[in-house]
Amino acid sequence: MTKNEILSSLNKPHDFVLALVEFLDGDAHRVRYLRRPFQREPDFAGSWPGRGRGDDGCCAGDCDA
């Protein structure tokens, strides 16, 4: 993700859903949607681990934002 995308997700959290696509064997894939993937602005000069929490707002399949 770009810095701009992260800042946009923080400024308008209700309008932002991050889609994660995992490509499996063959043509199969799995899609997960994360609402509010960021809780605070990361230190863009250093490294920043993701949220890493179990309550990430993820929903499988279609997500009604």
N, C-alpha and C positions, 0 to 999 in steps of 0.2 A: 504494500500500500504506500501511497505517496503521503508526504506531510500534509498536503492540501486535503486529501481525502480523510485523514485522521482528524484534522481540525474541523472539517465539515461535519463529521459524525458527532463531534463533541458539541458543536453549535446548534445542530438540529437533530438531536438523538431520536426523535419520533419519526423522522423522515429517512433514517438511514438503516439499511439492513445489509449485512455483509454475507455474501453467498460463498460457501466453501464447497468445492467440487473435488471429490476423490475419484480418480479413474481406476477402475478395477480391471480384471482380466477381460479381454475381448472388448466389446462395445459397452460393457456395463459401467455404471457410475453411481455414486451416492452423493446427494446434495444435502447440505445442512445450511440453515440460515441462522445468523447470529444477530440478535437485536442488542444494541448498545455494546458493541465489541470493545469499546474503550471507556474507562471510567475517569481517566485524567489524562492530561497532555503528557506524553512521554518526553524524556530528555533526548531531544533529537541529536545532541552531540555525542551521546553514549548509546549503549545498548539498552533495550527495554524488553523484559519478558512480557508475554501476553498476560491476560488476566489469570488463566490457569485455575479458575474456580469452576465448580460443578454447576452453579446456577447462572450459566451464561446466556440464558434466554433463547437457547437454541430450540428450533422446532424442525422436525423432519418433514420432507415433502413441501407442499405449498405453504407459504407463510402470508397470512393476511396482516400486512404492516399496518 
